[in-house]
Amino acid sequence: MEKYKPLVRKKANAMYLIGGETDDLIQEGMIGLFKAVRDYRQGHDSSFFHFADICISRQLYSAVEASNRKKHIPLNTYVSFNTESRENGIPLDEMLSSQRAESPEQLMIEYENQQDFYAALVKKLSRMERDVLDHYLEGMNYIQIAEYMGKTPKSIDNALQRIRSKIKTINN
């Protein structure tokens, strides 16, 4: 299996998995290689290398197709709001929720925290990132945002990844 790992890496690096990483594709490719080892029968016209190449490719294509299914959109597009801020130790969802406030003073403090957070975020975002975030918060998915903005789903995914990273830097 180690002998064919460079083949798996080469094929995995040439693909993109929405909501995943290259390591996920390498793992899928290794599953394809395992299936090739399991299913290969000597005496056929093709070499093991060719057979493994086909099995790895098909496993990777299946993984990419599966990640593009509509049922995976929520997993591929979510932002975790449970990460605690290093500054005050409050999860992002609590900072954004005004329902937890008990008094008018607390409501005002939370409102000001939200405004400060949003202002800090907007300062860090590029124009495209702000547009992507606005559309995402309106409930649009990657594909809808990409079509609306005339961009590729990959560029939208990259923008959302940068937004997540910038949110983390503000919270830390």
Secondary structure per residue as TSV (DSSP state, phi and psi in degrees):
chain	resnum	aa	ss	phi	psi
A	1	M	-	360.0	-38.0
A	2	E	G	-62.8	-31.9
A	3	K	G	-61.3	-31.6
A	4	Y	G	-101.8	1.7
A	5	K	H	-61.1	-39.1
A	6	P	H	-58.8	-34.7
A	7	L	H	-64.1	-43.2
A	8	V	H	-62.6	-46.1
A	9	R	H	-60.7	-44.1
A	10	K	H	-59.5	-45.9
A	11	K	H	-69.9	-39.0
A	12	A	H	-67.6	-38.6
A	13	N	H	-68.1	-18.9
A	14	A	T	-87.4	-1.4
A	15	M	-	-120.5	166.5
A	16	Y	-	-130.0	131.7
A	17	L	-	-115.5	113.2
A	18	I	T	-61.9	128.3
A	19	G	T	76.4	10.0
A	20	G	-	-132.9	-178.7
A	21	E	-	-124.6	171.7
A	22	T	H	-59.8	-36.1
A	23	D	H	-60.1	-35.8
A	24	D	H	-63.9	-40.8
A	25	L	H	-69.0	-37.5
A	26	I	H	-62.1	-41.6
A	27	Q	H	-62.0	-43.5
A	28	E	H	-62.1	-40.8
A	29	G	H	-63.0	-37.7
A	30	M	H	-66.9	-33.5
A	31	I	H	-64.0	-42.6
A	32	G	H	-61.6	-39.6
A	33	L	H	-65.2	-41.8
A	34	F	H	-59.6	-43.7
A	35	K	H	-62.9	-35.7
A	36	A	H	-64.7	-43.9
A	37	V	H	-62.7	-41.9
A	38	R	H	-66.6	-39.8
A	39	D	H	-99.2	-9.9
A	40	Y	-	-67.7	136.0
A	41	R	-	-122.1	121.7
A	42	Q	T	-69.0	157.4
A	43	G	T	97.8	-9.2
A	44	H	S	-83.8	171.0
A	45	D	S	-72.2	-23.6
A	46	S	S	-95.5	151.5
A	47	S	-	-79.0	164.8
A	48	F	H	-63.5	-40.0
A	49	F	H	-56.1	-47.7
A	50	H	H	-63.8	-43.6
A	51	F	H	-62.7	-44.3
A	52	A	H	-63.5	-41.6
A	53	D	H	-56.9	-45.0
A	54	I	H	-66.2	-45.5
A	55	C	H	-63.0	-42.3
A	56	I	H	-64.0	-47.5
A	57	S	H	-58.6	-45.8
A	58	R	H	-65.2	-38.7
A	59	Q	H	-65.1	-41.1
A	60	L	H	-66.5	-43.7
A	61	Y	H	-62.7	-39.0
A	62	S	H	-63.2	-40.0
A	63	A	H	-65.9	-42.3
A	64	V	H	-65.3	-44.2
A	65	E	H	-61.7	-41.7
A	66	A	H	-63.5	-38.4
A	67	S	H	-70.0	-21.1
A	68	N	T	-88.7	-2.4
A	69	R	S	-68.6	148.1
A	70	K	G	-59.4	-31.0
A	71	K	G	-68.6	-16.1
A	72	H	G	-95.0	-4.9
A	73	I	H	-56.3	-45.5
A	74	P	H	-59.3	-39.3
A	75	L	H	-70.8	-34.1
A	76	N	H	-78.5	-17.0
A	77	T	H	-118.9	2.8
A	78	Y	-	-77.8	154.3
A	79	V	-	-119.5	128.1
A	80	S	-	-77.7	125.5
A	81	F	-	-103.3	9.2
A	82	N	-	-93.9	-4.0
A	83	T	-	-71.2	128.2
A	84	E	B	-80.5	145.3
A	85	S	-	-78.2	138.1
A	86	R	T	-70.9	-28.8
A	87	E	T	-63.5	-50.2
A	88	N	T	-127.2	-0.2
A	89	G	-	71.3	14.2
A	90	I	-	-99.2	129.2
A	91	P	B	-60.8	150.4
A	92	L	H	-56.9	-38.0
A	93	D	H	-64.1	-32.2
A	94	E	H	-74.7	-32.8
A	95	M	H	-67.5	-33.1
A	96	L	H	-88.7	-14.0
A	97	S	-	-94.8	121.5
A	98	S	S	-93.2	-3.0
A	99	Q	T	-73.8	-17.2
A	100	R	T	-86.6	-8.8
A	101	A	-	-73.1	142.2
A	102	E	-	-104.5	-29.4
A	103	S	S	-123.5	162.4
A	104	P	H	-59.4	-35.2
A	105	E	H	-64.8	-43.2
A	106	Q	H	-64.8	-39.2
A	107	L	H	-59.3	-44.2
A	108	M	H	-65.7	-41.4
A	109	I	H	-63.2	-44.9
A	110	E	H	-64.5	-39.7
A	111	Y	H	-61.1	-44.8
A	112	E	H	-65.0	-38.0
A	113	N	H	-62.3	-41.2
A	114	Q	H	-63.8	-44.0
A	115	Q	H	-63.7	-43.0
A	116	D	H	-62.8	-43.9
A	117	F	H	-62.0	-48.8
A	118	Y	H	-63.4	-41.4
A	119	A	H	-63.2	-42.2
A	120	A	H	-64.2	-39.7
A	121	L	H	-66.0	-46.8
A	122	V	H	-61.0	-35.9
A	123	K	H	-63.7	-31.9
A	124	K	H	-85.2	-20.2
A	125	L	S	-86.9	143.9
A	126	S	-	-75.2	171.0
A	127	R	H	-60.0	-43.6
A	128	M	H	-63.8	-43.4
A	129	E	H	-62.7	-39.0
A	130	R	H	-63.4	-43.1
A	131	D	H	-63.3	-44.2
A	132	V	H	-61.3	-45.9
A	133	L	H	-61.9	-43.5
A	134	D	H	-59.2	-47.1
A	135	H	H	-66.2	-38.7
A	136	Y	H	-64.7	-42.2
A	137	L	H	-70.2	-21.2
A	138	E	T	-77.6	-8.5
A	139	G	T	104.1	6.9
A	140	M	-	-78.2	148.3
A	141	N	-	-94.6	177.7
A	142	Y	H	-52.9	-49.1
A	143	I	H	-66.4	-42.3
A	144	Q	H	-63.3	-43.2
A	145	I	H	-63.5	-44.0
A	146	A	H	-60.6	-45.5
A	147	E	H	-64.7	-43.2
A	148	Y	H	-64.3	-39.7
A	149	M	H	-91.8	-6.9
A	150	G	T	72.1	33.3
A	151	K	-	-119.2	174.9
A	152	T	-	-88.8	153.3
A	153	P	H	-57.5	-33.1
A	154	K	H	-63.1	-42.2
A	155	S	H	-67.2	-33.6
A	156	I	H	-68.2	-43.4
A	157	D	H	-60.4	-44.2
A	158	N	H	-62.0	-41.3
A	159	A	H	-62.8	-42.9
A	160	L	H	-66.7	-34.6
A	161	Q	H	-64.2	-42.1
A	162	R	H	-64.8	-38.8
A	163	I	H	-62.1	-45.9
A	164	R	H	-58.6	-43.1
A	165	S	H	-63.1	-41.8
A	166	K	H	-69.1	-34.5
A	167	I	H	-62.0	-42.7
A	168	K	H	-62.4	-39.7
A	169	T	H	-67.8	-32.5
A	170	I	H	-70.4	-39.2
A	171	N	H	-72.9	-20.1
A	172	N	-	-94.7	360.0
